[in-house]
Amino acid sequence: MAGPLLARPVMVDSAAGTAGRAAIAIARQTGTSIVIADAPIASRRVPPIRGQMEPEEAAQRLAQAAGGRAVRAGSAGWRIVAMPKSSQAARARRAGQRHAPSAAPASAPVQRLEPAEIVVSASKQDAMLSEFAGHVTIIEGEDIALGGIGGTERISERIATVSSTHLGSGRNKLFIRGIADSSFTGPTQATVGQYLGDLRLSYNAPDPDLRLSDLERVEVLEGPQGTLYGAGSLGGIIRLVPNAPELGVVAGSAQIGGSLTQHGAGGVDASAMANLPLLGDSAALRMTLDAATQGGYIDKPLLGMENVNRTNILGGRASMRVELAPEWTVDLIGVAQTIEADDSQYADRDGPPLVRSSQVVEGSKADYRHGQVVVSGWLGDIRLRSTTGVASQDLRERYDATLPESGPRLFVQTNNTEMIANETRIWQPLGERIGWLAGFSFTHNTTRLTRALEAASLVENTTGVTNTVDETALYGEVRVALVEGLIASAGGRYTHSRLGGAPENVSELVSAMLRQETAKRSEKAFLPSASLLARLGTKDSLFVRYQESFRPGGLAVEGILVTRFDNDHTSTFELGVRHGQSGSGPFDLVASLSYTRWTDIQADFIDSEGLPSTANVGDGNVWSASLTGGVQLAPGLRVEGGLVFNHSTVDNSDLTKILERMCEQDLSPEYRQSVERWAQTVMTQVPNIARFSGRLGLDYRRPIGSSLELTARGWASYVGKSRLGVGPELGDLQGDYLDSGATVRIGSASRGLTLSVTNIADVEGNRFALGTPFAVSREQVTPLRPRTIRLGFDAVF
């Protein structure tokens, strides 16, 4: 019986750490025996070993990572022993290993195996990529960190379907595919869910733009993910997976770099990581620290200032892992970051390049804090993971609100968000026949939006609003192998949301008038999902899926009043085909076509007071087609690319009522004409999503001598035309520009020099067509950061 049992693939999941601890975990998961009698090998650090594989392959991968070789010991066991020195030398010449902080020591080079099949941990039940019905993109952490630590822009640079509003670091909204609502960060949830591990980063606040430092990987799931992730995942989710503390290992890494921006100022960035064992080998602490100052490039001649928009970023993360028992761990994770922009990053549309004719300083400050406790382990063959956490996000923005022929005036908006959340789930990965998942989640979130107008020594508070939500959900999914090569799944999520809120800075009379609007209320939603995947061979699969998602309603400010908006809902059908996996083999390809019906769309618009407001603007249809793939042209040379096409329409529009309210408050003929002109031209288009976008990337690696390697990576992306938002004031075009970048690294696995260039062609472009939401001086553009050159050094200890 031992032979057939050992030949059956099983799910293997061992964390980074020492080879000895990994051997214990893999032996338990595979039902075998793995012995490492050689103490130096047992103490070597190894990266995570994950995937569905036969026990023999798991043992071989562990031996490879530890710099040894696996020798069979009986019918159900292996011994990992040291390699002969002659074999080590020969394998060192063939290794050509990639730079990776968790790689085996240089003294123990190893032979490459075929890459293990990718595990999609964002599936919440460890689904293999070849068995996952959906479009997922995985970016390895070492690829993101090449050329210096960045933020969310590193994701949008590599994935054509991910886009951003480019308001500024810590203020952006992210979109995936053709699901976008508006450009401002009001009371609505984003259409993309962002997660650190299993806990969302925020509920209805902008992208905190965390530094993507010391990550194992980033996973992007496209299309609605309501069953697994609940509210706020209409377009998909972005999941950051940090490197876990490594037990029994002392390790560190660091990067430092300096940059020069053409037409602007210089900058400096630095990042460091340390991993330290605690309590012997039963606990470990891992810490990261990131700091950057990004040079400005916008001039304000009316203030006599140049390069005004310098941005300073300081952040860090600390994680502690405690091993309670074999296969049972507790992780404590804390994150903090502050982003301070001295001024805005937009310029006059028709003026000199990179110049803004403003008489005020429009800076912003974004503070983010996050903490979570994660308990995970095994109950027999069942896995359990429970995550409880808190998040706090404070954003203060300043906009030019100067009226014609009057003194300088500022519009100041402050958004404070507090969230408490828990998710607990149990699951069993798909084996020979069935895999399943069951979970519970709870979220409490409070957001307070306040506004004020500041002129000289006068401060006038304007209407604000507080939104509260308590969201409880039960969800589950079952995956069944119907026959060999055919996998079906079905799932559902039941959500109960309790909504509340109150106006801010209004009179008692107005508050009494709004009591009906702000009364507490409940919303219920059931989000079903289903999929079918057919494996057409070892590398090919075809899938079809159906998924739903929603966002709860809330309260918004319109003029001096507070109005209610309802929840919106998406239903998506998707058909896709996949060949191979990215970065593995001579050729890989993923193509998908999706149709989304979007009802009661929540979107922001500019009211007659010149301020952003939120309402349901109608129902819509979104078609999206994407094609991504890669080709290995020669040893070490790989080309990757992606194309995205989106087509959207809005019907049954509720905007007529909104326009009537706006015209009632502003009866000028010019305003009415702008409303009518906008309604005839852009009323039926979902904003902020380009009809066409594309990306082309190149990756080249070549050994230099016996210990050095040359790594070169270049990319170019085109962002097509789109509309800024909903309403007559937001109908201008944006986009239609080409961005590009390149990074070259020369070094070993432990030391290296990098040279990077972004915006190679020094394109000005227009990433976002509105700088201030106020109803004056709207002829603005947001140019790309001009050509920037960075020289950096990185080291692993």
PyMOL commands that set and color helices and strands:
alter all, ss='L'
color gray80, all
select helices_A, chain A and resi 2-7+19-30+39-42+55-66+85-95+121-123+129-131+141-145+153-158+226-229+301-303+508-513+655-665+669-681+728-730
alter helices_A, ss='H'
color red, helices_A
select strands_A, chain A and resi 10-14+17-18+33-35+45-46+49-53+68-72+77-82+119-120+127-128+136-140+162-164+174-176+192-196+199-200+215-222+236-242+251-261+266-278+283-294+311-325+328-341+347-348+364-379+382-400+410-428+434-455+458-483+486-504+521-535+540-551+554-558+561-565+568-581+584-599+602-606+612-616+619-634+637-651+692-704+708-719+722-723+733-734+737-747+751-758+780-781+788-796
alter strands_A, ss='S'
color yellow, strands_A
deselect
rebuild
show_as cartoon
